[in-house]
Amino acid sequence: MTARWRPVLAPAVHLRYDRVRGTDLLLLPERVVVLKGSAGDVLRLCNGEREVPDIVAELARRHPGAPVADEVPAFLGRIRAEGWLR
Amino acid sequence: MNTLSPPSGACDPAMASPRSPGSPGTSPVRPWALLAELTHGCPLRCPYCSNPLELATKSAELTTAEWEDALRQAADLGVVSAHLSGGEPLLRPDLTEIVAAADGAGIHTQLVTSGVGLGRARLGRLADAGLRSVQLSVQHADPATNDLIAGRRSFTDKERTAALIREAGLPLGLNVVLHRHNLDALDALLDLAPAWGADRIELANTQFYGWALRNRAALLPSRERLAVAARTVRRRRAELAEQRIEVVWVVPDYFEGNAKPCMGGWGAISFTITPDGTVLPCPAAAAIPGLDAPTVRDHDLEWIWHRSRTFTRYRGTAWMREPCRSCDLREKDFGGCRCQAFALTGDASATDPACRFSPDHHLVRDLVDAPPAPASPTLGEPRRPARRAAAVAPEEAEEAEEAEEAH
């Protein structure tokens, strides 16, 4: 289902590094979402050009041995369900 | 949500909505959000205005440079989101500079406006400066009634402004304050959200402070009509969600028997800077006597947030008396609202009378259980205009002209 999907943040959603708390955030009207772990790095790869397999491949290259093939598509699906990715 | 194991390098987003800022006590509490009341001037005269009865004058307002400095300090303190509000923030000729300062400091900005006096050119400049979202007030779905409640012709301006906001590609929220003069129009108000292209509609039952407290008798709805409205919201919410429109219902705390977790706790998540630079835990707190609120002209925000007596006074739970002190809800509702406790009992450290456990709960119960008054012919006393000493700068004069009329 995600093979041809090229995820990109929804127009109202802004990814920003919070220098005070040392964490990535999603900022949108009336809401702040704190991103844990590498969630921000994953979302930075969502530029509307990469397909999900490209994103998985890039993360697998950066994090050898990590179970990114299972976890990243599921994570992106959850973020899309929230309406934050398109 | 479950968190993935660190070696995966992946990821799980955890909601830290401004209502759940994480475990207290592990690190200094830092504010997430700022309400910047840029001016108390406003073309509208809504009788439930959230501004204080004592409105700041134009000559007392912070300068552009003072706002720029305050926004930089706020960002250093941890603020990531700001509502630029008023009064009507469009009356500040330097609004673009203020937006740019916030955005430059890393703060996400939302404009909260009546929509009166916003043209395409100015909105374009605001968006270029980094404005991220606009919230537009609507008083009623019927144009004539909207204009009656707002105290001036404004419905057509709002409709036009909504279209401009969509055209600019900015997220649009509609803000509706509900009371007995518009509660029955709820379906039509909800229809405005898809018609005007809004992403969100906030239905805020009137909270009784300042002007709304003064006009409470004219504004308070009956329990029966409120129950109908709550059912309407439940019925329409799913339908609007399918159109990706979020419906927010701000509960009428007088009727529920529960104290609201006001501001997510005193000095816990956000703060307000008023037009003259006074820094408060919430916009209504100016009414609490002896608060001795500091200003950005005299102190830096770091000291004000962490050290000032104004902010430490009701932070946490140590200040509580019974029944709050031993109540299981004390970490959830924080004893309710200090401003409401003061407004209704004269004691800001009392349990919020909206709470059914409050010894003063009869003060609100008697009001809402009273037999419905006959249809009130009056809207209440219109909010006074704030006195303004100077005209707007020439470059903004054309667009602001209409908004200025009423001053």
Contacts between the chains, C-beta under 8 A, distances in Angstrom:
chain1	res1	chain2	res2	distance
A	11	B	169	6.4
A	11	B	171	7.4
A	12	B	132	7.7
A	12	B	133	6.8
A	12	B	171	4.1
A	12	B	199	6.8
A	14	B	108	6.2
A	14	B	132	6.7
A	16	B	80	7.1
A	16	B	106	6.4
A	16	B	108	7.5
A	18	B	78	7.8
A	18	B	80	6.1
A	18	B	106	7.9
A	19	B	106	7.2
A	20	B	30	6.5
A	20	B	75	7.7
A	20	B	76	7.0
A	20	B	77	7.4
A	20	B	78	4.5
A	21	B	30	7.1
A	21	B	78	6.7
A	25	B	80	6.1
A	26	B	13	7.4
A	27	B	80	6.1
A	27	B	81	6.2
A	27	B	108	4.1
A	27	B	132	7.6
A	28	B	108	7.9
A	28	B	133	7.9
A	28	B	171	7.6
A	29	B	110	6.0
A	29	B	132	7.4
A	29	B	133	4.3
A	29	B	135	7.7
A	29	B	171	5.2
A	29	B	173	6.1
A	29	B	199	7.3
A	29	B	200	6.5
A	30	B	110	7.8
A	30	B	173	7.4
A	30	B	200	7.2
A	30	B	248	7.8
A	31	B	17	6.1
A	31	B	18	7.8
A	32	B	16	6.3
A	32	B	17	6.9
A	32	B	18	6.1
A	32	B	32	5.7
A	32	B	33	7.8
A	32	B	80	6.0
A	32	B	81	6.1
A	33	B	13	5.6
A	33	B	14	8.0
A	33	B	15	6.2
A	33	B	16	6.8
A	33	B	17	7.9
A	34	B	13	7.4
A	34	B	14	5.8
A	34	B	15	7.7
A	34	B	16	3.8
A	34	B	22	7.9
A	35	B	11	7.4
A	35	B	13	5.3
A	36	B	3	6.2
A	36	B	11	7.0
A	36	B	12	5.7
A	36	B	13	6.7
A	36	B	14	5.3
A	37	B	3	6.9
A	37	B	4	6.4
A	37	B	6	6.6
A	37	B	8	8.0
A	37	B	9	7.4
A	37	B	10	6.5
A	37	B	11	4.8
A	37	B	12	6.6
A	38	B	8	7.9
A	38	B	9	4.6
A	38	B	10	5.6
A	38	B	11	4.8
A	39	B	10	7.4
A	39	B	11	3.6
A	39	B	12	6.5
A	39	B	13	5.2
A	41	B	9	7.5
A	41	B	11	7.7
A	42	B	10	6.4
A	42	B	11	5.2
A	59	B	9	6.4
A	59	B	10	7.1
A	62	B	9	6.7
A	63	B	7	7.6
A	63	B	8	6.8
A	63	B	9	3.6
A	63	B	10	8.0
A	65	B	7	7.3
A	66	B	7	5.8
A	66	B	8	4.1
A	66	B	9	4.8
A	66	B	10	6.8
A	67	B	8	5.3
A	67	B	10	7.8
A	68	B	8	6.4
A	68	B	9	6.9
A	68	B	10	5.9
A	71	B	4	5.6
A	71	B	8	5.7
A	71	B	10	4.4
A	71	B	11	7.2
A	72	B	10	5.6
A	72	B	11	7.5
A	75	B	4	7.9
A	75	B	10	6.1
A	75	B	11	5.3
A	75	B	12	6.8
A	75	B	13	7.9
A	78	B	13	7.6
A	79	B	13	6.7
A	83	B	244	6.6
